[in-house]
Structure formats: C-alpha cells, structure tokens
Amino acid sequence: MSSDLAPPSDSDADAKPTRGAGFRRAILRGLGVVLPPLLTIVVLIWAWNTIDSYVLGPIEYRIQQAIVWKIEDTKTGFPEGAIANNERRLDGFTYKGQRYVPDPTGRRFFPEYVKNIVDERADYFGPFTPAPASARAYWHHYVQLEYMPRTLVVPVFLIVFTTALYFLGRMFTFGLGRWFVHAFDRTILSIPVVNKVYGSVKQVTDFAFSEREIEFNRVVAIQYPSQGIWSLGFVTGNSMVEIAEANGEPVLSVLMPTSPMPMTGFTVTVKRSEAIDLNITIDEAIQFIVSCGVVVPPQQRNERVVSAKAKPTIVVPPMK
C-alpha cells in the first residue's frame, strides 16, 4: 500500500517540462540577442526612408528638373540642315555633328550619346525600374548618372541637412526665434484633434532631443508610493530647509517619473537616509522606466531563477 501512495520521482515528472522549458529559454535568449540590433537597424532604415521620401527625394527631383531644363537638347522634328541617318524617320538624323535618335514614343529626338549612357548603365537604377518612356525621362536618368549620383548626393545632403539643423537650432533658441516657436506651438495646440497628436509627439521629441531644464544629480530608489514598494527617482537637489529642520536630517527633492512616459511624474521630498543610491546612469534609468522594467542595466541584473514549483505532498492517513 505504501508503494501505491508513494509520490512519483521528480525525474519522471519533470523530464518533459524541463526539456520544453530549456527549449523555450533558448528561443527567448536567441530573440533577446537578435532583436535589439535588428530593431535598431529597422528603426534607422525607417528613419532614413522617411527622410529620403519626404525631404531628400523632392529636393533631388527639383534640382534634377532644373538641370534638365538647362541642358536638355530635344527636337520635335528634323531641324533645318539636319541630315537623315537613313531613309527611315525612326533612324534619326545628324545635326551639327551630333547624332539624334527617336525616343520610345517616336515623336521626339534626343542625342544618341544620352541614350547609350542610360541604356548601358540601366542596372544602376535597379532590376525592377522600368526603362525610360520618353526623351525627358532619358534626360532625367542621364542627369542622375552624370551630375547627381547617389554617392555624391547623399553626403552633400547630410552635410547641408546637419548645417541647416544647427542654424535652425541656434535661430529658434533665443529672442525672436524662441517667441516664434512658442507662438507656433500655441497655435497648433489650439486646433482640436491635431493638438492631441502634436502635443504627444512634442513631449517625446522635447524629452529625447532637448536639453533638460532640470539637471538630475543621481538615481535613487525610495519606498514610494508606500512602504515596501520601491520606485526609481531622479534627485534634483536638496529640498526646503524647514522640511529638513522638521525631520532633523537632510532631505532630498526627488522626481518620480511614470512609465512609459518619463517626462511626466511627481516631485516628492524624502529623507536622505531613506534614499538608496543606485549604480546606474540617468540614461539607463530612463530605459528601465520607458520599458516598464523590462530593460534592466547589466550591472543590476539578477541572473538567479527562483523556482515557484512546489513538490506535491501526499498525506497518508494513519492505519487503524
């Protein structure tokens, strides 16, 4: 009877769950290794594609249009003095020593060297880019190849874009520029619906890119909002003298940020003895708060896994 009531061995009960848990842990650790660099690359590619589509692309096209307008040499027919290359009109003509060929529409003629350069380097535009369908399209491709290759356009754009951001930052930081920015913000924030989106985006960008008006001294942990609940806070300085005198010891002003938007929070005053200094940077603390505690600084990680499994207990009634 005792053998029937004996609990199963741990090795038999936990064999399959242990293998499954090990497999899951390996998958999760693999994701933990792959996702951070992958997501970083995805975000950077998204940011660059956005700038390329809405800033660089339109500027590049307008400059191409100006260059094409300046150098384009397209004929709508045989000019006076032109010599036909053959009996057929579609064979083109020679004019002032320059050979002209018809475009794909057959209605306009443009220099043969432009067509040859674009056709020979068609792979520059990618395998899925359609061939030019008109003389104007051939000229645009020619200008992009000869005058505005991406190897030149992108570095120049980055230099000009960075310089423009620098001067805009200087311009709108003080005086009239600062007043203009505040007036613009007030105008946008007075528009229904738009103010919700603009206000949220501005909070994030101000927190990420602007210089903080509040200088954080260090990161501390305090028991807030009640005893036994620990929260991260940023020390902004020593608090009021009268509060320190009432407590009989120095006190600190601490900003308690909220997750996942640390630009909002509460200011509390705590005893210096009740604040624990943490060995993490301000940026690491912000990452911890934004991620709702998922991203823990490496020096603060606890690698020990506490098992919550309890071994089954079978109570055998005493035999009478």
LOSEMAR-856492 format. One record per atom (N, C-alpha, C): y, x, z; residue in one letter. Coordinates in steps of 0.2 Angstrom, whole numbers, plus 5000, padded with zeros to 4 digits. Atoms other than C-alpha are relative to their C-alpha. Example, Ala and Ser with C-alpha at 12.3 -4.5 7.8 and 13.67 -1.06 7.14 Angstrom:
<rs>
499450045000a;497850625039a;500650045000a;499449964999s;499550685036s;500549965003s;
</rs>
This chain:
<rs>
499450045000m;500050005000m;500650045000m;499449965000s;501250145004s;500150034993s;499949975006s;500950214987s;500349954995s;499750055005d;501450054978d;500749995002d;499350014998l;503050044988l;500450064999l;499649945001a;503550224985a;500550004995a;499550005005p;505150244976p;499850054994p;500249955006p;504950324958p;500450065001p;499649944999s;505450504957s;500650004996s;499449995003d;507150554952d;500050034993d;500149975006s;506550654937s;499849954995s;500250065005d;505650494929d;500649954999d;499550055001a;507150384932a;500650024997a;499449985003d;508550494927d;499950044994d;500149965006a;507750584912a;500449984994a;499750035006k;508350474898k;500850005001k;499350014999p;510050434906p;500350075000p;499749935000t;510350624909t;500150034993t;500049985007r;509950664891r;500649974996r;499450045003g;511150524885g;500650025002g;499449984997a;512450574897a;500250074997a;499949945003g;512350754891g;500350004993g;499850005007f;512450704873f;500849974999f;499350035000r;514050594877r;500550055002r;499549954998r;514850734886r;500150054995r;499949955005a;514550854872a;500549974994a;499650045005i;515350724860i;500750005002i;499350014997l;516850694871l;500350075000l;499749935000r;517150884873r;500150024993r;499849995007g;517050904855g;500649974997g;499450045002l;518350774852l;500650035004l;499549974996g;519350854866g;500350064997g;499849945003v;519351014856v;500349994993v;499750015007v;519650944839v;500649964999v;499550055001l;520850804842l;500750035001l;499349974999p;522350904849p;500350034994p;499749965006p;522551024834p;500049954994p;500050055005l;522050884822l;500649955000l;499450054999l;523350754829l;500650044999l;499449965001t;524650894829t;500150014993t;499949995007i;524350934811i;500249934996i;499950075003v;524350744806v;500749985002v;499350024999v;526050714815v;500550054996v;499549965004l;526850864807l;500049984993l;500150025007i;526150814790i;500449934999i;499650075001w;526850634793w;500750015000w;499349995000a;528550704798a;500250034994a;499849975006w;528650814783w;500049954994w;500050055006n;528150674771n;500549955001n;499450044999t;529450564779t;500650034997t;499449965002i;530750694776i;500050014993i;500049995007d;530150734759d;500149934996d;500050075003s;530050544754s;500849985000s;499450034999y;531750494761y;500650045000y;499449965000v;532850644761v;499950054994v;500049945005l;532250794750l;499849974993l;500250035007g;531450684736g;500649974997g;499450025004p;533050584732p;500550054999p;499549955002i;534150734733i;499850044995i;500349965006e;532950834722e;500149964994e;500050045007y;532950694709y;500750004998y;499350005002r;534850684709r;500250064997r;499849945003i;535050864706i;499750014994i;500349995006q;533750864693q;500349964994q;499750045005q;534650724684q;500750034998q;499449965002a;536250824684a;499950064996a;500249955004i;535450974677i;499849984993i;500350035006v;534550874664v;500649974996v;499450025004w;536250794659w;500450054997w;499749945003k;536950964657k;499750034995k;500349955005i;535651054647i;499649964995i;500450045005e;534750904638e;500250014993e;499849995008d;534650934619d;499549954997d;500450055003t;533850774612t;500349974994t;499750035006k;534150704595k;499649934998k;500350065001t;533850524590t;499849994992t;500250005007g;533550564571g;500150074997g;499949945003f;533750704559f;500750014999f;499349985001p;535450784560p;500150034994p;499849985007e;536450834545e;499850085000e;500249935001g;535751004539g;499450025003g;500749984997a;534050994548a;499550004994a;500549995005i;532551054538i;499449975003i;500650034998a;530950944539a;499550065001a;500649954999n;529451044546n;499549984995n;500550025005n;528350944534n;500249944997n;499850065003e;528350794524e;500049945004e;500050054996r;527950684538r;500650005005r;499550004995r;529350624550r;499850035007r;500249984994l;528250654565l;499850075001l;500149935000d;528050834561d;500750045003d;499449974997g;529850864567g;500450034995g;499549965004f;531250974560f;500250065003f;499649944997t;532151134562t;500750004999t;499350015000y;533951134566y;500350065003y;499749954997k;535051284569k;499550055003k;500549954998g;533451394570g;499649985006g;500450034994q;532751284584q;499549944997q;500550055002r;531151184580r;500049945005r;500050064996y;531151004586y;499449964999y;500650045001v;529650894589v;500149935003v;499950074997p;529550704592p;499749995007p;500350024993d;529250634610d;499449954999d;500650055000p;527750524614p;500249934997p;499850065003t;528750374608t;500250004993t;499949995007g;529150444591g;500749984998g;499450025002r;530950394592r;500650055001r;499649954998r;531750544599r;499750074999r;500249935002f;531650734595f;500350055005f;499849964995f;531750874608f;499750074998f;500249945002p;531551064607p;499250015001p;500749995000e;529751124604e;499850045006e;500149964995y;529851254617y;499949965007y;500050044994v;530151124631v;499349975000v;500750035000k;528551034626k;499550055001k;500549954999n;527551194625n;499950025008n;500049984993i;528051244643i;499849955004i;500350064995v;527751074651v;499349994999v;500750015001d;526051054642d;499650065003d;500449954998e;525451224646e;500050015008e;500050004992r;525951204665r;499949935003r;500150074997a;525351024667a;499750005007a;500350004994d;524251074681d;500450015006d;499649994994y;525751114692y;500249945003y;499950064997f;526050934694f;499449965003f;500650034997g;524350894700g;499549964994g;500550035005p;522750824691p;500149924999p;500050075000f;523250644694f;500749974997f;499450015003t;525050654687t;500049984993t;500150015007p;525250564671p;500550044995p;499649965004a;525950654656a;500749974998a;499450035002p;527750634651p;500049954995p;500050065005a;528050474641a;500650004996a;499450005004s;529750514634s;500350075000s;499649935001a;530950664629a;500350015007a;499649994993r;531950634646r;499550025005r;500549984995a;530350644656a;499850074999a;500149925001y;529950814647y;500550045003y;499449964998w;531650874651w;500050015008w;500050004992h;531450824670h;499450055002h;500549964998h;529750914671h;500250084998h;499749945002y;530551064662y;500550035005y;499549984995v;531951074674v;499750025007v;500449994994q;530751064689q;499650074999q;500349945000l;529751204682l;500450064999l;499549945002e;531151324676e;500550015005e;499449994996y;532551284688y;499949985007y;500150034994m;531851194703m;499350005002m;500750004997p;530051254708p;500049985007p;500050014993r;529551194725r;500050065004r;500049944996t;529351374731t;500750025001t;499349994999l;531251384729l;500449945003l;499750064998v;531751204733v;499949995008v;500250014993v;530851194750v;500450055005v;499649954995p;531551354758p;500849995000p;499350015000v;533351314752v;500149945004v;499950064997f;533151134758f;500050015008f;500149994993l;532551194775l;500650035003l;499449964997i;534051314777i;500649965000i;499450055001v;535351184771v;499949955006v;500150064995f;534551044782f;500150035007f;499949984993t;534551154798t;500750025001t;499249994999t;536351214795t;500449945000t;499750065000a;536851034792a;499949975007a;500150024994l;536050984808l;500450045006l;499649964995y;536851124818y;500849985000y;499250025000f;538651074812f;500149935002f;500050074997l;538250894815l;500050005007l;500050004993g;537750934832g;500650025004g;499449984998r;539251034835r;500649954999r;499550045002m;540350904827m;500049945005m;500050064996f;539750754837f;499950015008f;500149984993t;539650844854t;500649995004t;499450004997f;541450844858f;500549964997f;499450035003g;543050754855g;499949944996g;500050055004l;543250634841l;499349984998l;500750015003g;541450654835g;499649975006g;500450044994r;540750604853r;500249935000r;499850074999w;541850454853w;499749964994w;500350045006f;541250404835f;499249985002f;500750014999v;539450424841v;499949945005v;500050054995h;539750314856h;500249934997h;499850065003a;540650184846a;499449974995a;500550025005f;539250184833f;499449975004f;500550024996d;537950164847d;500149935003d;499850074997r;538950014855r;499949954994r;500050045005t;539049934838t;499249984998t;500750025001i;537149944834i;499749965006i;500350034995l;536649894851l;500349935001l;499850075000s;537649734849s;499749954995s;500350045005i;536649674835i;499349985002i;500750024998p;535149564840p;499450024996p;500749975003v;533349624836v;500150074999v;499949935002v;534049784829v;500150045007v;499949964993n;534649834847n;499450025003n;500749994996k;532849824854k;499750064997k;500349955003v;532149944841v;500450075001v;499649944999y;533650064841y;500150035007y;499949984994g;533850064859g;499350045003g;500649974998s;531950114862s;500050074996s;500049945004v;532050244848v;500550055003v;499549954998k;533650324855k;499850025007k;500249974993q;532950334873q;499550064999q;500549955001v;531450434866v;500350064997v;499649955003t;532550544855t;500450045005t;499549974996d;533850574868d;499650045005d;500449974995f;532450624881f;499750064997f;500449955003a;531550734868a;500450064998a;499649955004f;532950824859f;500750025004f;499349984997s;534550814870s;499950045006s;500049974994e;534950924884e;500149965006e;500050054994r;534550844901r;500750015004r;499450004996e;536150794910e;499850025008e;500349994993i;535050804926i;499650065000i;500449935000e;534350984930e;499549995005e;500650004995f;532650974938f;499950075002f;500149934997n;532351114950n;499350015000n;500749994999r;530451094953r;499749935000r;500450064999v;529050974953v;499649995006v;500350014993v;528350904969v;499649935000v;500450064998a;527150774975a;500149975006a;499850044993i;527650644988i;499549945000i;500450064999q;526750494995q;500549944999q;499550065003y;527650354985y;499649964996y;499550044996p;527750204985p;499849995007p;500350014993s;526650205001s;499650065002s;500449954997q;525650315012q;499350004997q;500749995003g;524050385004g;500049994992g;499950015007i;524750354986i;500550064998i;499649945002w;525350524978w;500349994993w;499650015007s;526650524964s;500350074999s;499649945002l;527450664954l;500749985000l;499350015000g;529350684956g;500350074998g;499549945002f;530750804950f;500550005005f;499449994995v;531850874963v;500650024996v;499350005003t;533650854958t;500550045004t;499549974996g;534450934973g;499949985007g;500050024993n;534750914992n;500449945000n;499750064999s;535150744997s;500650005005s;499450014996m;536550675008m;499950035007m;500049974994v;537050765024v;499849955006v;500150054995e;537050605035e;499249995000e;500750015000i;535250575030i;499650055003i;500449954997a;534650745034a;500250015008a;499950004993e;535550735051e;499649955004e;500450054997a;534650575055a;499350015001a;500749985000n;532950645051n;499950075004n;500149944996g;533350805060g;499750064996g;500349955004e;532750915045e;500349994993e;499850015007p;533250945027p;499749954996p;500350055004v;532950815014v;500250024993v;500049995007l;532750814995l;500149944996l;499950055005s;533350704981s;499550014995s;500650005005v;531850664970v;500049944995v;500150055005l;531750574954l;499349984998l;500750025001m;530150474952m;500049974993m;500050035007p;529850444933p;499449955000p;500650055001t;528750304927t;499750024994t;500449995005s;527350314915s;500049934995s;500049945004p;527350314900p;500650024997p;499349995002m;529250324898m;500350045005m;499749964994p;529850464910p;500750005000p;499350005000m;531650434905m;500349955005m;499850054995t;531650284917t;499750025007t;500349994993g;531250294936g;500449985006g;499750024993f;531850284954f;500250075003f;499849954996t;532850404965t;499949995007t;500250014993v;532150424982v;500250075004v;499849944995t;532650544997t;499450005005t;500649984996v;531150625006v;500250065004v;500049944996k;530950745020k;499750064996k;500249945004r;530750925013r;499350025003r;500749984998s;529150945024s;499549954997s;500550055003e;528350785016e;499950014992e;500149995007a;528550854998a;499650064999a;500549955002i;527150964991i;500350034993i;499849975006d;527751094978d;499450014996d;500549995005l;526651094963l;500150064995l;499949945005n;526251244952n;499949984993n;500050025007i;526651164936i;500750004998i;499350005003t;528151164924t;500249934999t;499750075002i;529351024920i;499649974994i;500350035006d;528551004903d;499349985001d;500650024998e;526851004910e;500049935004e;499950064996a;527350864922a;500249944996a;499850055005i;528150764908i;499449984996i;500650025004q;526550774898q;499549965004q;500450044996f;525550714913f;500249935001f;499850074999i;526650564915i;500049964994i;500050035006v;526850524897v;499349974998v;500750025002s;524950524895s;499649965006s;500250044995c;524750424911c;499450035004c;500549964996g;523750564920g;499450034996g;500649975004v;522550604905v;500150074999v;499949935001v;523350774901v;500250035006v;499949974993v;523150874917v;500150084998v;499949935001p;523851054917p;499450045001p;500749964999p;522451184915p;499950035007p;500149974993q;522851264932q;499949955005q;500050054995q;522751094941q;499349964998q;500650045002r;521051034933r;499550015005r;500649994996n;519650994944n;499449994996n;500650005004e;518051034935e;499449975003e;500650034996r;516850964948r;499949934998r;500150075002v;516050804943v;499649975007v;500350044994v;515650684958v;499649954998v;500550055002s;514150584955s;500149945005s;499950074997a;514350394960a;499349975001a;500750035000k;512450364959k;499850005007k;500350004993a;511650314975a;499249994999a;500750015000k;509750334977k;499849945002k;500250064997p;508850174979p;499650015006p;500349994994t;508250144996t;499649935001t;500450054999i;506750034999i;499850005007i;500250014993v;506449965016v;499349975001v;500750034999v;504649945021v;499949975006v;500150034993p;504349815034p;499450025004p;500549974995p;503349865049p;499449964999p;500650045000m;501549815048m;499849975007m;500250034993k;500949695061k;499350015001k;
</rs>
